[in-house]
Each structure stands twice: as C-alpha cells, then as structure tokens.
Amino acid sequence: MITLTIDNKTVQVPEGSTILDAANKLGIEIPSMCFLKDFAPSTSCMVCVVKVNDSDTLIPSCATLAAESMKVQSDIPHVIKARKTAIELLLSDHVGDCLGPCHVTCPAKMNIPLMIRQIAEGKFTDAIKTVKKDIPLPAVLGRICPAPCEKACRRSKADGPVSICLLKRFVADIDIESPESYLPEIAPSSGKHIAIIGAGPAGLSTAYYLAQKGHKCTVFDDHDKAGGMLRYGVDRQKLPHKVLDAEIALTMNSNIIFKNNTRIGSDISIEEVKKDFDAIFIATGTLDQEQAELLGLKLSSKGTVEINSETYQTENPKIFAGGNAISKTRLAVRSVAHGKEAANSIDLFLLNKLEPGAVVSEFNHRMKRLLEGEIETFMASADKTQRIEPSQVEVGFNSSEAKSDSHRCLHCDCRKVDSCKLKNAAQQFQAKSNQFDAPRKHFIQYYSHPDIIYEPGKCIDCGLCIQTAQKQKEGLGLTFIGRGFDVKVSVPFDKSIEQALKTAALSCAANCPTGALAPKHNDN
Amino acid sequence: MCDIDLTFVDNCIDRIGKTPDKVLPILQAVQQNYGYLPQEALEKVCDITEITPASITGISTFYDQFRHQPAGKHIIKVCVGTACHVKGANLIYEAFRRYLGIADDNDTDPQKMFTVEKVACLGCCMLAPAVQIDDIIFGHLSNEHIPIVVKDFLEQETARQQKASTQDYADGKYFGEIRICLDSSCVASGSGKVYEALKTAVEQLGINVVVKSVGCPGMSFLAPIVEVVSANGTSFRYARIRPENAREIVLRHFKPRQIGRKIKNTASFMLDKILADRVGKPVTRYSIDVRDRPVTLFLEKQKHIATEHCGNINPIDLDEYLNNDGFKALEKCVKGMSSDDIISQIKLSGLRGRGGAGFQTSLKWTDVANNNAVKKYIVCNGDEGDPGAFMDRMLMESYPYRIIEGFTIAAYAIGAEEGHLYIRAEYPLAVKRITEAINKCRDKGFLGKNILGSDFCLDIKIVAGAGAFVCGEETALLASIEGKRGIPRLRPPYPSESGLWGKPTLINNVETYSLVPWIIRNGGKSFSALGSANSKGTKVFALAGKVSRGGLIEVPMGITIRQIVEEIGGGIGGDLAFKAVQIGGPSGGCVPASLSDTPVDYESLTAVGAIIGSGGLVVLDESDCMVDIARYFLEFTQYQSCGRCTFCRIGTRRMLDILERLCQGQGKPDDIDKLEELAIMIKQTSLCGLGKTAPNPVLSTIEYFRDEYLAHIEKKCPAGKCTALITYSVTDDCIGCTLCAQHCPVDAIPINPYSKHEIDTEKCIRCDTCRKICPENAIKVE
C-alpha cells in the first residue's frame, strides 16, 4: 500500500493506483474529460491537473501513479486557474451551441427545441410539461407574445422561422381542453408563507413556482379577478377571457390563496404584511413614487423598483420585486420570467441559501453568427417543408400542422446538453466562452450514420472513440488525422462513418465526453 | 478503375516486413516509388500486412514527409530556418509561388512542374536565404533571382538528361569535367586566365579530366563561373573565380594520382571559405552536400572533441578513422573496463546530455545499467529539428564512426545488445553515411557478434524519421520507432525504466555519444577540466544570422556570447548594430546585446531566459523585429505540436493568434499581459518538453524588448520588418533608372525614366525587391 496526502488528507491506495484513484477514495472530486475507466489515459484535456510536491509544473492526475509520501494539492487557486484555462482553451476551439438560439433568446429561457421535438413525436403531454417548467401561462403567451425566439430561429435565415409561438399555444390549448390537464407535482409543505402583491403574469408565475416547492402563497390583488394587465390591458379579441380564466385556473392549487379586492398600503399596511409573511414579492405593475413609498420601496432614477438584478431582492432582504414594477419593457413573457426566477431566489432565501453566487445561469457556449454555407449544413438534416400557416388562424395549429412545422426545427441545440463533460466543467469553473478571441472553425455535421451524428467542431481530440472502436474490433474504425492544432478524428481512407462504425457507433457516442459524437435518437 | 501498378507494394512488403512497426519504412518506400502515397497502395498495404487502416492513416498524416497528392516533377524546398527567416525567406517563398503561378490553395503549379514547400532548415545557414530544388541548393537568393534560378535549373536538368546517354567515354569510364565560359564578357572578367590556370592544374596534378570551354550560362554578373561535373554526375558551380583558386577547385573534386588526401581536404576547406564567406548576391548552385561546415578560423577559441580532426579525415574512410585513434576507446572498454569503470569516467567527466535538457549522462547510464531486465535497448536521438541548428547532421555526415563508437561503448556499459539510430528524414546524406559506416564496422568486427573478440554483441538498426519535430522528444521518438504516431507520453516512467517496447532504454543525443570516445581515451578528468563549474567540456553550436563568419563551432562551455559573436563570428558586419542572440531555437530565448558577457553554459543561459538547447545560435541585428522573431518561433512550435494536450495544442495557437495580431497592427492593449499569462500556464501544464519550452522565445523577447511589443500595439514596427506595419516610398535620391519598376513583381511602380518614381501603396506587397535593387538607396521603408 502507498500512503499519500491529497489536500492535506491522508489516504492509502494499492500500488499502481493513480492520483485520481486516490482522490476518488477520499471523495475529492477531480474533474476530467478525456479519462474513462478501463481505457488507456490519453492525458489530453489536462482538466484533471494537480500540483505534486510543490513542483511548479502541474500534472494530470488520471495518469500519474500515486507514490509514497506524495503531497498532492487539488484545490489551490493555481490548480483551479489551470483547469479553468484548459476549459476556456477547449471552448475557444469549440464549434456549436449548447442551447438553441431560440432557447437562449426566450426571456423565460424555455427549452423550445425540446418542446418542438416532443411535438414532432406526438408526445404532447411531455411537451406541455417542458413548457410549464418555465412558462405557466403558455396559452396566454401563445396569443400575445411577440416571440423574440422566432427572430433568433436559425431557420429564419433559410425559409422562415419555426412557428414556435403557435406550437406552444397548440400544446397549451390541447392541455386546457384535456380532461386530464397537466398539474405539476407539489412538494410537501415547507411551513413558509409568502405574500405576493399583484396577480398579473409576474405574481401568478411566482406563486405557481413557489407553490410547487411547498411554500404557501397568498396573492393579493386590488381587482376582482386575477390576471392584471393580461385581463385589463390586452385586447379581448387577441386574448379571450375564456382562455385566460382557464389557464389561470390551472396555475392555482391548494398552496395558493387569492385575496382579491385587497390593496396593500391602504387595506392592509405593508408593515402588517412584513410581520405576517416570511417573504414578500412585489408584482404590482408600474409604481409611482407615492405608491412605492406606501410599500416602503425606493424607486431608481428610471422610475423602477431597485433590485439586485440576479436575485430580484430589494434593499429589504425579505422583499423581492419583478414584472413591470422593475422593468419598463411591458413584455408579458418577461414578467413571467421574472416571476419564475424570483421564485427560485425566494426559495433559496427561505432556506437561508441566498448567498452571493447562489443564483447561477446555465452555461451556454454559442456559435454566434453563421458563416457562409453553414445554414446549408443545418438544413441538410432537416425537413425541407416551407413554414406552415394554420388553416384556421383563430384556432391555431391542428395536430398535423403542428407536427409538420415542428419537423422543420434544425436542432441547433447540442444533443449532449445534459451529459457534456465540457459544459459541466465550464459551469463548475464559471469558465468564459470568449476568454480567448479566436477565429471560429466551420461548423460541420456528418449525419449519414443511422445511429449517430458527428460534429467534429465539438471534438476535444481525446481519442476515446478511437479506442472504443478498436476495442470493439471495428475493421475500419476511427483514427486521428493530421497533427497539432489541425488534428481531427476521422475515418481512414476518406470512407464514411457508416463504414467505419458498424457496431461500435453508440458506444463511441456514449464514451464521447462532448457532443461531438451523439446518438441520433434519444429521449430529448 | 485502379490505374496504379501495385506490384511494387507486394515487393516492398516482402523486403521490409509485415509487422506494425514497419509502417514508416513501408510508407517511405511507397512514397519513394510513387512520388506520393496513393490511397490504393495504402489499402493494399493494409490488406497484406498487420498494419490497420486506422494506423496507416494516422501515421501517414502525422509526419510532414508524406504527401497524399501527387507532387510536381520537381520539388522546391524554401528553407525557412532561422537564419533564412531573418534574411527574408518568406518573401522568397511568396516570390516563387508568384513566379510559378501557384494558386492560393495549392502547392504545385498548374503545369505540375514544380511543387513549392517550406522546410524547417536545410542546414546551410551561411547561404541564407537558400532553397533546394531537387538535389541542388541555391544560396544568397533575392526575389529578382527567382526567374534565373528556375531557368537555370531547367536548363541544367535538360543538360543532365542529355548527358546521361553520352556519359560513357571510350574506355567506359566517365571522370567528369570542368566547364568554363570563354564568352567575351566572361573573358573580360578574367575567365581566360582561369581557363589557363585550370588546365595547368589538371596537367600538374595528373588528373584525367577535361577542361572545357562552354557556352555562357547567362549570368555574366557572376563571371567567371566554373562548373565542375564530378564523376558521379553531380555538378558544382563556383562564381567569381580567380586563377589562384583553380588548383583548389580541381583538388576538391578529383583525386590526384600522387598527392595525399590530407592536402586535398585542407584545400577543400579553404575553398569552403571562398564559397561561403563571399559577400554579394550571385545566384549560385551548390550540390546537396555543399553545406555549412565547421568554421576553422580562430581556432584558439575552439576546442574540437566531437569534431576532433575536423577537416582532416574522410568521413567514411574507416582506416583513416582507425589511424586517428578510432575505436581505441571501444577496445579499451571491452578489453579492460567494467560497466562501473566506464560509467564512473562519464561521471567524472561531468558530461550532460547535449540534446537540450542537460541531464547528467552518467545518471541515465547508471539507471539502465542497474536495471536487471534481460532485454535492454539503446537509442541514439538524431532527430535534430530546431530551425537554425544542424550540428548533429554535420556530426553524422562527417564523423559517423565516432558516433558509432560512442554508442557502442554506451551499449556495452549498460548491457544492451540492440540499438536504434533514429535519424531525421531531412538528412538523407547522414542516413547514407551512417549506414555505410555501420556496414563497414560490422565487417571489421566493431559491431555485431563478439565485438573485438569479447563476449559483447551489438547490432544497430537505422530508423529514418519522417518529418516531425516533436519526435526529438524522447518518448515521441520511441513511439515513432515502434511505428506509431510520434506522440509524447507522460513521464515517469522514464525510458530508463520503461522505454522502447516497454523495456529499459538508454536514449542520448548524437553529440553526447560522439563525446564519449574522447572521454574514455583521455579520462573523465580531462573533459571536466574544460568548461565551467556545472557545464563541462565543449558544445557544438551552429552560428548563423547577422554575423560575418557563420558555421559550426565547437567551443568550451563557459565562453561568453560576446567571444562567440565577435571573436569567432567576426562581428556583425555591415553598418547595423548587434541587437541580440537567439540561442536554443524554438525552445530557447533571445539574449540582448547588453547581456552578451553571459557565459554560454546550462545554468547561465537558463538564468537569462534562454537555453543551450540543441545549439542553434542566431545573431540578430537592429533590422530584426523581436515580435516577428517570437512569432516566427511560435509559428514553428505551434505547427509542430503533436496535438495531444490542450495547453500545447490550443494554447500555443492562441498565443500565435495574438502575435499575428500584433504583427498585423491589430494588437490590443492587454495583449502583452494575455501572452505572458498564457505562456506561463503553457509552460507549467504542457505534457512534454515541446509545450513546456514553446513559450520561451515569447517570454524572453517580452522581458528584454517590451518596448517593441508596445510599439506594435501602437501599430509601429521599429525594425521595419512587419509588412502590415510598413510602407515603401521613393525618396528624392531617385535617379529614374527604372530598375525598381522593372523588377516590381506586382507593377506597383510605373516606369518613368529619368524621373522620380512613385510606389502605389495599394498595390505594393512589401516584397522588398525595389529596396534591394535600387542602386541609389532611394527606397524608404517606414
């Protein structure tokens, strides 16, 4: 046995163990991308580096054997910085988006590509779940949203964007009409109680997501009915109250109490609310100076409630604010987004976990503007049908129209978005995609294999796929071509990937640490 | 559909073998035969050998030597080594491409006559800038020579083909000939007298060779020109010959009946001086083996150990080597010294590895010697690849027996019976000479079974590299011998524990082995008496760049940079000031003139940010841009990275992006900080020596020449080198001779006789042709 220390913790491992093995034994997590158990270490990504015995150089823990009395440091700033730099270097040479441009552009960050694929496969119940994870009022927004997502849709460069807004409305409408409308699961009661002031899109959204987390919510509104500007500021032709009522009803549940015709500041004092509730969310809509003072709030020079833009917290840690109270844009989808994000902050606050850095946005690497010829690459694998218009405009898409239009999606988001080790590491180390500004390589996609898709721009040259094909005795297999910065994984003799990977394709995709090799068909 | 005759593949595999480690020699043979690697041939190789498609594809695309597309009939190799770089090699490269009409995405002209390639270093830095067309080297080029060079090459080519059929003389033997032009303009420059002198020399020496008067080669500005065609058909051409050179020329190429070799060789080296030290700009062709040789001047500063008897012995003549103490050291070892005895002499000598890192040689030997494994290997690293360094090539070409002797002694000391000599692809003559020397040694019992009557046996195999700088790294080199991509691996385990085929392996550099016989003969103490405190003995350097006398020098460690540049190199020459010395090539750094009293030894150079490395020493003057020098080296290492680890593969590329930006005038204020931060990270975290040292040229130039980096951010190149940051204009000194306009390759200067000329800056490609051709120095660069 060999005794060594990692981060001042002593551990014993059998001879032949690597530093990484020893770290695992201690429960110290060392990130790695190119290393896979039972494979020869390729020591390529260098994300697993550690410092040993005060040497200046950093060495990969996946391939370095543990030695007697070795002193390993894995958590010092020097090591963290090197790992982050390795990740940022890999990102500087990474071609592809983690999340679809539509997804990123949506103020509510709804996973649009996933919804579209679920519609395409006729999985409408899954689709409404996807939608409601981020948007509690899709039937409403499906009628009034200006759809910034569609402006970002890559297909708009070719023959018009996918009708994202109508697709969302389609799944929301059939859900409303369904006898078994989707109702989210409600967590056991937390015993906390939150006051939400205002039953517009922001207030309803906050209540919807807080209630799911087991918190009790009381929504105060000075009107008779919930809906705020959706009810009192939107053309009824565009948004029939029947739809609004039905969708609001679906957002309500046993954790939510609606107190109508109640005005905070006059009917109940804010002091009283502060006393009775664990947290307060201000979703009143636009406030003037006087109204703000009544709620004990200060307005910025822009005339909006001042908040911490990450947490929605006001000067008073117990009070949060969102919707038109903090924004002048008057966009319903933005208010819904505020509500969802504020609910997350309030939940953390109630758990005493709302520390600086606690609210993190999902890491996303972006391909940015397409280069010449790249839209054709995307189009190559998509349905060539033109953009579909609903046969009955007032009804929206029918099921076959919805499916047809959803087949037009270019699948810009990464197929490995949930499992990509590069994305996970980037998230963990808060890496910046554009730390090194570099000319981007062309986006290439090989789509011909029946089971997998190969996007060389996402390859980190670890060679695990090459080893996998070799282990599975593929005749042709894969190989590195070239050398240095231009090295790439490809098929010998310019043959196709179908010829190269006859049986090992899915294993190769599974072992690929990034989205370079991905299964063509998966659940999302 | 297959229109390629593949029977060669069958034959070559029968000859070479079918195991996976034979892949490099097979690929080399296939390329030699077809001129490139036809896919059908590679598939055939996979069909009939154990080599897999993945392996053959990975390997054939890793090494630069291999082409996957047919090349032109002739290959023009433009040397972009350091010495050539600082003398404008890139402009020459571009000019060849322009002249031959080669498209941007191609390397071959539309007629498929010429393929133009860059090569890291031809090893003839004194002729810089130099190009090699097939096996002929043209030196001291400038843009306006290119049409003449191409024309001259093609004419000679035609002549050579015609000659091939008429070569046989009546007695069946061709002795070669000496040609001289007696054209009126040549006679005017003295060719008549040279002709007479040559005839006299031939008669006096009793050499059976014809001195012929021939038609004018059309380069009268070089007259008198003497062309010598030797018995084997290779031709040499000498420019501006004087009658007193006649005898030397004759002696150099033809064996006199009575006169000893010694005289011949001495003469030959004096001749080198005329060839190489000549100032001016003639187009001169050299045969492939006319390359830089040891500088024999100022001998008192030099000490010849690795280059012992330099200039006096015929490289391949074993008897001559034996007459000069050859194999005495080996005999001493096998007949009376134990492994411990030998290693303790090496230890006493203080010898450190001459490949770059400077590791104590005796420690490596001890490790392998003490290993109880039954099978051990010994390897010689002859994969010298630094641009601007060619010491090992010279040692292998000139002293093959000394290397073999040192290598054999080491094998005996560590107990290895199988050795591999890995020689860089670009050194065909070294491969040829070493092969020949090994064969002769085997015949005489210096190699093979029971060497010199002892129990000791050793066989040496030669492995020719295939063009990958990273293979100079020991673990990459071992992978390459095993027939793999030359990818370095993590150490430990070191090769002394687990090397070739997983067995304990001693791997030293050519120069290290070549010092061994002297140490054994003279004792470790004599060696350690030379040099400085921690760096013992001598080191061979390739001195080149802006220095009056360049070439190979062997000096005691501890000599100062100033002594090398001024006393051995004869100073800068010309009007420009000495600026810096680049030492250690792409792994080294630039030492400014202000630090030129720094002793040249391992520790002192490391302390000032350079390294001894493999021994390239390029002198720079004030016309050299230090940002450009940094960019040049990084471009080299970046291109040569194997591509395995992130820091080297992408990190060096990102550094190069920044340097290119700076040289393009698109630098950003924080670029210097970014460069330094990334450089330090790459040094600390790269897997092998290539990555760990790649940032050195950048760090050392930032340290000593930060103001030049700052100037580039301000879009200025103080040295006037970075083409994007300079403009050419004509001053009032212009006399209207129209030479610039006639030579401008892009017609950026309208012809305007007897008037001041103007340069169209939009059209100008900053090729520097006009400045070089202007007789009045009327072209201004700023």
Interface residues (C-beta under 8 A of the other chain):
Chain A: P41 S42 T43 S44 C45 M46 V47 V49 D56 T57 L58 I59 P60 A63 T64 L65 K81 A82 T85 A86 L89 L90 S92 D93 F436 D437 A438 P439 I460 D461 I466 A469 Q470 G475 L476 G477 L478 T479 F480 I481 G482 R483 G484 F485 D486 V487 P492 F493 D494
Chain B: Q39 L42 E43 T52 P53 A54 S55 I56 T57 G58 T61 F62 A468 R485 R489 L490 P492 Q638 Y639 Q640 S641 C642 G643 R644 C645 T646 F647 R649 I650 G651 T652 R653 R654 D657 L678 M681 Q684 T685 L687 K692
